[in-house]
């Protein structure tokens, strides 16, 4: 089997070493323009030229969870797109979201400001039952986040395209239940895949349906959020603030309001990073499934976009 790597802005040597060690009978190389046809590719943000030169690819394994950028390219008809189901990202995402929720719930940002200013004081404890957390998107990452939040005894709502039953999570599904889900969620966590249907889903109309004092956490894609609408709702007082790890333009441009807004926490797309060793083990397992003609977990439905 011929395997090629085409990973933009990624150190390829460790991936080469790991794949060669796990698949000693395969040829594993880094793609260069004009390279021979490969059977399988491991990719991250490949250029269109790569796909144009590899018309007989059987499968592409995307080393990140999101495939929205990849699906905007022209992909050979016979090529299966397979995403990483976890790759060590789920536990990282749960850590990040739980930290953001607890920081907001316990008003730790305000305590930090007080201590910097030399003020010693207390705030009235908030009632946990008043802080229902709504998780949009209940895939591998969303499910892990919802379960972690429930462990902290927050009431948890979950919204997904189709029905999903998770212990300790109140389920909502489909467009008809979306507004009810928003109205019942004090904190909104976005873990949806980015598709034409979900782009801009967090806008003035939807975010206004959150209860007064709602809080937004976006760890999926920047294009899910209409940034100007979020700023307007925070400045008006309807929303208490936001924690944002993803943005429409990355890196976040100098002078962007998110850099300095006192009610917005911004981090540089680091909520969950692909862990190489776990991802290589998963890719190798899935290549074996492909080779044996078995169903391959994580195969993307191109029509749905995930």
C-alpha positions in Angstrom: 0.0 0.0 0.0 1.2 3.5 -0.9 0.5 6.1 1.7 1.2 9.8 1.2 1.2 12.7 3.7 0.0 16.1 2.7 -0.3 18.2 5.8 0.0 21.9 5.6 1.7 23.7 8.6 2.5 20.4 10.2 5.8 18.8 11.1 5.6 15.7 8.9 8.7 13.8 10.1 7.1 12.5 13.3 4.0 11.4 11.4 6.2 9.6 8.8 8.1 7.8 11.5 5.0 6.8 13.4 3.2 5.5 10.3 6.2 3.6 9.0 6.7 1.9 12.4 3.1 0.9 12.6 2.8 -0.2 8.9 6.2 -1.7 8.0 4.9 -3.2 4.8 3.6 0.1 3.4 5.4 2.8 1.5 4.9 6.1 3.4 6.1 9.3 1.8 5.5 13.1 1.9 3.6 14.3 -1.2 5.4 16.6 -3.6 3.9 18.0 -6.8 4.2 15.3 -9.5 4.5 12.5 -7.0 3.2 9.0 -8.0 -0.3 7.9 -7.3 -1.0 6.9 -3.7 -3.7 4.5 -2.4 -4.3 6.4 0.8 -3.6 9.9 2.0 -3.2 11.4 5.5 -4.0 15.1 5.2 -4.5 18.4 6.8 -5.5 21.5 4.7 -4.2 20.0 1.4 -4.1 22.2 -1.7 -6.4 21.5 -4.6 -3.3 20.5 -6.7 -2.8 17.5 -4.5 -6.3 16.2 -5.1 -6.1 16.9 -8.8 -2.9 14.9 -9.0 -4.3 12.0 -7.0 -7.5 10.9 -8.8 -7.4 7.3 -7.7 -7.1 7.8 -4.0 -9.2 5.3 -2.1 -9.4 7.3 1.1 -8.2 10.5 2.8 -7.7 10.5 6.6 -8.1 14.0 8.0 -5.9 14.5 11.1 -8.4 17.0 12.6 -12.0 16.5 13.7 -13.4 19.2 11.4 -13.6 18.5 7.7 -15.4 21.7 6.5 -12.3 23.1 4.8 -11.5 19.8 3.1 -15.0 19.4 1.7 -14.8 22.8 0.0 -12.2 21.2 -2.4 -12.9 19.1 -5.4 -12.4 15.5 -4.1 -12.2 12.5 -6.5 -15.5 10.7 -6.7 -14.1 7.4 -5.5 -12.2 8.8 -2.5 -13.6 8.2 1.0 -13.1 11.0 3.5 -12.5 9.8 7.0 -12.1 12.0 10.1 -10.4 11.4 13.4 -13.1 10.3 15.9 -11.1 11.5 18.9 -7.3 11.5 18.7 -7.1 12.6 22.3 -9.2 15.6 21.6 -12.3 14.7 23.6 -10.8 14.8 27.0 -9.0 18.1 26.2 -12.3 19.6 25.0 -14.1 18.5 28.2 -11.3 20.1 30.3 -11.5 23.3 28.4 -15.3 23.6 28.4 -15.7 22.6 32.1 -13.0 25.2 33.0 -14.8 27.9 31.1 -18.2 27.0 32.7 -16.8 26.8 36.2 -14.8 30.0 35.8 -18.0 31.8 34.8 -20.3 30.1 37.3 -17.9 30.8 40.2 -17.2 34.3 39.0 -13.5 33.6 39.1 -12.8 36.4 36.6 -14.3 38.9 38.9 -12.3 37.6 41.9 -9.1 37.8 39.8 -9.9 41.4 39.0 -10.5 42.2 42.7 -7.3 40.7 43.8 -5.3 42.6 41.1 -6.9 45.8 42.5 -6.2 44.9 46.1 -9.9 44.2 47.0 -10.9 41.4 49.4 -14.5 40.5 49.1 -17.1 37.8 48.6 -20.0 37.4 46.2 -23.2 35.6 46.9 -22.9 32.0 45.7 -24.9 31.2 42.6 -27.4 28.4 42.4 -26.2 25.5 40.2 -29.7 24.6 39.2 -30.0 28.0 37.6 -27.0 27.3 35.3 -28.3 24.8 32.8 -25.6 24.3 30.2 -26.7 23.6 26.6 -24.4 21.6 24.3 -25.0 22.1 20.6 -23.7 19.0 18.8 -23.5 15.6 20.4 -20.9 13.8 18.4 -17.8 12.2 20.0 -16.6 15.5 21.4 -20.0 16.9 22.3 -21.0 13.7 24.1 -17.8 13.7 26.2 -18.3 17.4 27.1 -21.9 16.8 28.1 -21.0 13.9 30.4 -18.2 15.9 32.0 -20.5 18.8 32.8 -23.1 16.4 34.2 -20.3 15.1 36.5 -20.1 18.6 38.0 -23.8 18.4 38.6 -24.8 21.1 36.2 -28.1 20.6 34.5 -27.2 19.7 30.9 -29.2 20.1 27.7 -28.1 18.6 24.5 -29.2 19.5 20.9 -28.5 17.4 17.9 -29.9 16.9 14.4 -31.3 13.5 15.2 -32.5 12.1 18.6 -29.7 11.0 21.0 -30.2 9.6 24.5 -27.5 10.4 27.0 -27.8 9.7 30.7 -28.1 12.9 32.7 -28.7 15.0 29.6 -32.0 16.5 28.6 -32.3 15.9 24.8 -33.6 18.2 22.1 -33.3 17.4 18.4 -34.2 18.9 15.1 -35.1 22.5 14.0 -38.5 22.4 15.7 -36.9 22.0 19.2 -34.0 24.4 18.6 -35.6 27.5 20.1 -36.8 25.6 23.2 -33.3 24.3 23.7 -31.9 27.9 23.6 -34.5 29.3 25.9 -33.7 26.5 28.4 -29.9 27.0 28.4 -28.2 29.6 30.5 -24.8 28.7 29.0 -24.5 27.7 25.4 -21.6 25.5 24.2 -21.1 25.1 20.5 -19.6 21.8 19.2 -21.5 21.6 15.9 -19.8 20.6 12.6 -19.5 23.5 10.2 -21.9 23.0 7.3 -23.9 25.4 5.1 -26.8 24.9 7.4 -24.9 25.7 10.6 -22.8 28.6 9.4 -23.8 31.7 11.3 -26.1 29.7 13.5 -25.1 31.9 16.5 -26.5 35.2 15.5 -28.6 38.0 17.1 -31.8 36.1 16.5 -30.7 32.8 18.1 -28.5 34.2 20.9 -31.3 36.6 21.9 -33.3 33.5 22.8 -30.8 32.6 25.6 -32.0 33.8 29.0 -31.0 37.2 30.3 -27.4 36.9 31.4 -26.6 34.0 29.1 -23.0 33.0 28.4 -21.5 31.6 25.1 -18.6 29.2 24.6 -17.5 28.5 21.1 -15.0 25.7 20.5 -16.2 24.5 17.1 -15.6 26.9 14.2 -15.4 30.7 14.0 -17.9 30.8 11.1 -20.6 29.5 13.4 -20.7 32.9 15.1 -21.7 36.3 13.8 -19.2 38.2 15.8 -20.8 41.6 15.6 -24.1 40.2 16.9 -22.3 38.6 19.9 -20.6 41.9 20.7 -23.9 43.8 20.5 -25.7 41.4 22.9 -22.8 41.5 25.4 -22.6 45.3 25.3 -26.4 45.6 25.7 -26.2 43.4 28.8 -28.4 40.5 27.4 -25.3 38.2 27.5 -22.9 38.2 30.4 -19.9 37.4 28.1 -18.2 34.6 26.1 -15.3 32.3 26.0 -14.1 31.9 22.4 -11.4 29.6 21.1 -12.2 29.9 17.3 -12.7 32.9 15.1 -13.7 33.8 11.5 -10.1 35.0 10.9 -7.2 33.2 12.5 -4.9 34.4 13.9 -7.3 37.0 15.4 -6.4 40.3 13.6 -4.7 43.1 15.6 -7.2 45.6 16.9 -10.1 43.1 16.8 -12.5 43.9 19.7 -12.2 40.4 21.1 -8.5 41.2 22.1 -9.5 43.7 24.8 -13.2 43.2 25.6 -13.5 42.8 29.4 -16.3 40.3 29.1 -14.7 38.0 26.4 -12.0 35.4 27.0 -10.2 34.5 23.8 -7.7 31.7 23.3 -5.8 30.8 20.1 -7.7 27.7 18.8 -6.2 25.5 21.4 -9.1 23.9 23.2 -8.3 20.5 21.8 -5.2 19.6 19.8 -4.7 16.4 17.8 -2.4 14.0 19.7 -0.2 12.3 17.2 0.4 8.9 18.7 -3.3 8.3 19.4 -4.2 9.6 15.9 -1.7 7.4 14.2 -3.0 4.3 16.0 -6.6 5.2 14.9 -5.6 5.8 11.3 -3.7 2.5 11.2 -6.8 0.7 12.5 -9.0 2.3 10.0 -6.6 1.5 7.1 -6.9 -2.1 8.2 -10.7 -1.8 8.1 -10.5 -0.3 4.6 -8.1 -3.0 3.4 -10.4 -5.8 4.7 -13.5 -4.2 3.1 -15.0 -3.5 6.5 -17.0 -0.4 7.5 -14.7 2.4 8.4 -15.7 4.4 11.5 -15.7 8.2 11.0 -16.5 8.1 7.3 -17.8 11.5 6.3 -21.2 11.8 4.6 -20.3 14.5 2.1 -23.9 15.5 1.6 -24.3 16.3 5.3 -20.9 17.7 5.7 -19.7 15.6 8.6 
